[in-house]
Amino acid sequence: MNDTAPKKRAGLLESAVLKLFTRNANVLGIEDIGSDFRLITLGGDALKNVQWTRGDKLQIQLGGWVQRTYTPMEWDAENGRTRILAYMHGDAPGANWARALRKGDDCMVFGPRKSIDLTQLSFSDAVLFGDETSLGLAAARVNVTQSEKTHLFFEVSSLAESKAVLAQLGLGESIVHERAGNDAQQLVLEEKMRAVLQAKPDARVVLSGKASSIQHMRQLLKRLNIGSNRFQTKAHWTPGKKGLD
């Protein structure tokens, strides 16, 4: 049986969908922060006059239907520019794309689209929990409000690498703990989050990053009787699965 025709039709459909929903962008700048992180500036006419809300997601097309999701830290709709933070950990499509990226490269992006709505936090106290994949989201929040109104908690693989990027992004006041084999860092972070939430009873909460860590912290919110109208969640990854956004 000749399957060339079905494959060709699938390829044409894929091309049509990508053309309809994606934007062309160019890599305007790359800044390495240690060995694990890259600040990437994207630009182009297709990024102009775009409606963007802090907390929206942007998906980078890596070829075919493979894509990885990032949170823009800022978006200059007048000049058509945005910045994302890439975490280069392990042998994964997103990490390999970011490592190979060079200034002047072209890429296709899908979005921005709704994800976490940081406007719901307004200028009230906010507690954000996450990991290396959550740093762009935290930066998008801190860029528009007083740092003392935002309480940041992160579990990370490397304390040294993460502290360098936190300082670069203006997140140096974050509470950061390195991952332990038994997830003991979650208990430490939980107690510190509890203290803030009890002292700030009207604080809004955002949980992001590893799916199982989000579940752990949701139990804390439940014990503190924090209703679903006061928190948002977004799982970025879980061991053994790829492509969560």
N, C-alpha and C positions, 0 to 999 in steps of 0.2 A: 504494500500500500504506500502510495506517495503522499507524505505528509508535508510537502513543501508549501502547498497552497494555504493550509491552516496556519502554519507558522508565519507565512508572509502576511496573512490577514491580521494575526495577533500583533505582529510587529508594526503594521500600519495603524492599528487601533491604539497601541501604546504611544506611538509618535504623536497621534492626533490629540490624545488626552494630555500628554506632557506639554504640547504646544499651547493648548487651551488654558491650562491652569498654572503654568510655571512662568517665572520671570528670569531673564538673563541678567547675570551680575558678573562683575569683574573684581578680582582681588586687588584692592588698592594698597593694602599694607598688612604686614605680619609682624607681630612682636612676641618673641619667645620669653616665657617666664619660667625659668628653670627648665627641666627636661620633660615635664608633664603637661604644660599648659601653653596655649597659643592664643593671643588676642588677634582676631582676624577682622579687618575692615573690608566690607563689601560695598560696591557702588555701581552706579549705572543709571541710565535714563528710566529703566523699568522700575527702579526703586523710588522714583519721584512721585509726589502727590499720592502717596499711599497712606491709608488710614491705619494707624497703628496704636494699640493700647498697651501700656506697660503690663507685661506678663504674657503677651501673645507669644506664640511659637512660630519658628521659621524652619522649614524642612529643606535640607540640602539633598538634591538628587545625586546619587553616587553611581548611577548607571542602571538601566532597566527600571525595575520597581523598587530597587534598594534605595533607602533614604535614611537620614539621621536628623534628629530634631535638636534645635538649639533655641535658647531664649535671647533675643536681641536685648542688649543692655541699653541701647538708645537707637533712635531712628530720626535722621534728618531728612524729612520728606521734601524739603525745598531743594536740597542739593543731591538727593538720592544716595544717601549713605546710611549704613548701619554697622554695628559692631557686635560680634559674638565671641564667646570664650569656648575654645575647644579643649577638652580633657583627653589627653592621649595616653590611654592606659590599655595595655595588652594588645593582642593581635586581633583587632576588630575592625570592621569596615570604616566606621567613623574615625577611629584613631589613625588608621592607615591613610585615610584621605587627608586628614589634617597634617600628618607628618610630611606627606609628599607635596603639599600645597606650596606654591611659589607666587610671589608678587607678579601680577599680570595674567595669572591664570583666569580662565572663564569658568563659571559654574551656573547651574540652574537651581533656582530656589522656588519653593512652593509656600505661599503665604505672604504676609503674616496672617495667622488664624488664631481664634480664641483658644486659650488654655487656662492659665490662672489669671483672674481679673484682679490686678493690684489696685484698681480704682476703688474696689470694695473696702480696702483698708483705709482709704482716705488719709487723713493726717492723725489718726488715732494711733495708740500703741499697737504694735504688731509683733508677733512672735513667729519667726521663720525657722523651720527645721529642715535639714537636708544633708547633702554631701557634695562631692566635687562637681556633680552634674547640676547642682542647684545654685552655683555661685553667680551665674549670669542673671538669674532671677532675683537674687538678693541685691545685686548691683543695680538692677532696674528700679528696685524699690528705694534704695538708699540715695540714689541720684536725685530724688525729688522731695525728700523729707528730712527732717532733723535726725541725725544718727541716734540721738538718745530716745527716739520714739520707736526704733527698730531693734529688736533683740534677736540675735542670730546664733543658731546652734548647729554645728556641723560635725558629722563623723567622717573621718578621712583615712586614707591608706597611708599617707606620708605627712607627718606634721610639718616637717621642714619645707617640703614642696608647697603645701597648701598655705602656710603662713606667708610665703613670698607673694603668692597671687592675691591673697586677702589684703595684704598691705598695698599692693599695686591698685586694687579696685576700691580702696577706701573702706574696706571691711575689717580693719585691724582690730576692732573691739569685739569681734566674734568670740564665742565660746567654742573651742575646737578640741576634739578628742580623737586620738588615733584608734582605729579599729583593733579589737582584740579577738582572738580565736573563738571565744565564748560569747562575743557580743557584749562584754561587760561595759563597753563605752556607752551603750544605750541606757543602762541604769544610772550612770553618772550624769549623762545629759538629761535624763528624765527628771532627776531630782533638782537640777538647776533650772529646768523649764518650769517645774512645779512652783518653785519659789517666785519666779517672775509672774506666772499666771495668777498666783494668789495675791501678789502685790498689785497687779494690774487687772482687776476683775472684768474690765470691759475690752481687754485686748482681743484683737483678731488674730487668727492663727493660719499659717500656711505650712503644710507638710509635703515635702517632695523628696525625690531621690529613690532609694531602694525600697521596693514594695513591702518587704517584711518589716523594715524599720518604720515605715509609715503606719503599719498595722499596730506595732508596739506603741507608738506615740498616740494613736487614736484611743487606745485603752486608757491612757492617762487623761485625755480629754473627757472620756466617758466618766471616769471616777470623779473628775472635777465638775461634772454636770455642764460641760460646755456643749451647747447645742450645735446642730449642723449649720445653722445660719451664721455661726461665728467662725467657721473654719472651711478651708479648701484643701484638697489633696491632688497630687499629680505624681503617679509612679513613673519614674524615668527608666528603671531597669529592675530586673530580677535575675538571679543566677540561672543559667541554662536557657534563657530566652533572649532574643535579640529584637531590636526595633521598637521597644516601648517608647512612648512619647508623652 
